[in-house]
């Protein structure tokens, strides 16, 4: 859960409309294991915390678009969509700064595939994609 807390702290500290809506993640969050899964891979060995945060940022972006946010409360639907886009970009930008274009491609494809499946009414097929993508990001 440390990556999710670090993400909450970062968002809370930024001068954005999102900051006022950031809440601390409550209790054990099984989805937060995706960041840990990516961080445990060999490609993430030099910066495991960064890889965990990146995956959690992209996951939170997805949840703001299609589910229930773990980190924001009291926002309207428009801000939720914008915050989701921001978190997608935040995650991809941090990976690009690490020079990991392969992982950027994995997460970009995941974001695209999730959007396609939701648009096609096939949302039930999305969840299994996340663990596989987290493993790929970490190089496993």
C-alpha positions as CSV (number, residue, x, y, z in Angstrom):
1,X,0.0,0.0,0.0
2,X,3.0,2.3,0.3
3,X,2.9,3.2,-3.5
4,X,-0.8,4.1,-3.2
5,X,-0.1,6.3,-0.1
6,X,2.9,7.9,-1.9
7,X,0.6,8.7,-4.9
8,X,-2.0,10.2,-2.5
9,X,0.6,12.3,-0.9
10,X,1.9,13.5,-4.3
11,X,-1.6,14.4,-5.5
12,X,-2.5,16.1,-2.3
13,X,0.7,18.2,-2.5
14,X,0.1,19.4,-6.1
15,X,-1.6,22.7,-6.9
16,X,-4.4,21.2,-8.9
17,X,-8.2,20.9,-8.6
18,X,-7.6,17.2,-7.7
19,X,-5.7,18.0,-4.5
20,X,-8.8,19.0,-2.5
21,X,-10.4,15.6,-3.2
22,X,-7.6,13.3,-2.2
23,X,-8.3,10.9,0.6
24,X,-6.1,8.4,2.2
25,X,-6.5,4.8,1.0
26,X,-8.4,2.9,3.6
27,X,-7.7,-0.6,4.8
28,X,-6.1,-3.4,2.7
29,X,-6.7,-2.8,-0.9
30,X,-6.1,-6.0,-3.0
31,X,-5.8,-4.0,-6.2
32,X,-2.8,-2.2,-4.7
33,X,-1.0,-5.5,-5.2
34,X,-0.6,-4.7,-8.9
35,X,2.1,-2.1,-8.1
36,X,3.9,-4.6,-5.9
37,X,3.7,-7.2,-8.7
38,X,5.4,-4.8,-11.1
39,X,7.9,-3.8,-8.6
40,X,9.0,-7.4,-8.0
41,X,10.1,-7.9,-11.6
42,X,13.7,-7.7,-12.8
43,X,13.2,-4.6,-14.9
44,X,12.0,-2.7,-11.8
45,X,15.0,-3.8,-9.7
46,X,16.7,-0.4,-9.9
47,X,13.5,1.6,-8.9
48,X,10.9,-0.7,-7.5
49,X,9.0,2.1,-5.7
50,X,8.8,4.1,-8.9
51,X,7.4,1.1,-10.8
52,X,4.8,0.4,-8.1
53,X,3.7,4.0,-8.1
54,X,3.5,4.1,-11.9
55,X,1.2,1.0,-12.0
56,X,-0.9,2.4,-9.2
57,X,-1.3,5.8,-10.9
58,X,-2.4,4.2,-14.1
59,X,-4.8,1.8,-12.2
60,X,-6.2,4.8,-10.4
61,X,-6.7,6.6,-13.7
62,X,-8.6,3.5,-14.9
63,X,-10.8,3.4,-11.8
64,X,-11.6,7.1,-12.2
65,X,-12.9,6.4,-15.7
66,X,-14.7,3.1,-15.1
67,X,-15.0,2.2,-11.4
68,X,-14.6,3.6,-7.9
69,X,-11.6,5.7,-7.0
70,X,-9.4,4.6,-4.1
71,X,-7.9,8.1,-3.7
72,X,-10.5,10.7,-4.6
73,X,-13.8,11.5,-3.0
74,X,-16.4,14.3,-3.4
75,X,-15.6,15.1,-7.0
76,X,-18.0,15.4,-9.9
77,X,-17.9,13.2,-12.9
78,X,-16.1,15.7,-15.1
79,X,-13.3,16.1,-12.6
80,X,-13.1,12.4,-12.3
81,X,-12.6,11.9,-16.0
82,X,-9.9,14.7,-16.1
83,X,-8.2,13.2,-13.0
84,X,-8.2,9.8,-14.7
85,X,-6.6,11.2,-17.8
86,X,-4.1,13.1,-15.6
87,X,-3.1,9.9,-13.7
88,X,-2.7,7.9,-17.0
89,X,-0.3,10.7,-18.2
90,X,1.5,10.9,-14.9
91,X,2.2,7.1,-14.9
92,X,3.4,7.1,-18.5
93,X,5.5,10.2,-18.1
94,X,7.3,8.7,-15.0
95,X,8.0,5.6,-17.0
96,X,9.3,7.6,-19.9
97,X,11.6,9.5,-17.5
98,X,13.0,6.2,-16.5
99,X,13.7,5.5,-20.2
100,X,11.5,2.4,-20.1
101,X,9.7,2.7,-23.5
102,X,8.8,-1.0,-23.4
103,X,6.8,-0.6,-20.2
104,X,5.3,2.6,-21.6
105,X,4.0,0.6,-24.6
106,X,2.6,-2.1,-22.3
107,X,0.6,0.4,-20.2
108,X,-0.5,2.4,-23.3
109,X,-1.8,-0.8,-24.8
110,X,-3.5,-1.7,-21.6
111,X,-5.3,1.7,-21.4
112,X,-6.4,1.4,-25.0
113,X,-7.6,-2.2,-24.6
114,X,-9.6,-1.4,-21.5
115,X,-11.3,1.4,-23.2
116,X,-12.1,-0.8,-26.2
117,X,-13.5,-3.6,-24.0
118,X,-15.7,-1.1,-22.1
119,X,-17.0,0.4,-25.3
120,X,-17.8,-3.0,-26.6
121,X,-19.7,-3.9,-23.4
122,X,-17.1,-6.5,-22.5
123,X,-15.9,-5.0,-19.3
124,X,-15.7,-8.4,-17.6
125,X,-12.7,-9.2,-19.7
126,X,-10.7,-6.3,-18.3
127,X,-9.5,-7.4,-14.9
128,X,-7.3,-10.3,-16.0
129,X,-5.4,-7.9,-18.3
130,X,-4.1,-5.9,-15.3
131,X,-2.1,-8.6,-13.6
132,X,-0.5,-9.6,-16.9
133,X,0.4,-6.0,-17.7
134,X,1.9,-5.4,-14.2
135,X,4.1,-8.5,-14.7
136,X,5.1,-7.2,-18.1
137,X,5.9,-3.8,-16.8
138,X,8.2,-5.4,-14.2
139,X,9.8,-7.5,-16.8
140,X,8.5,-10.9,-15.5
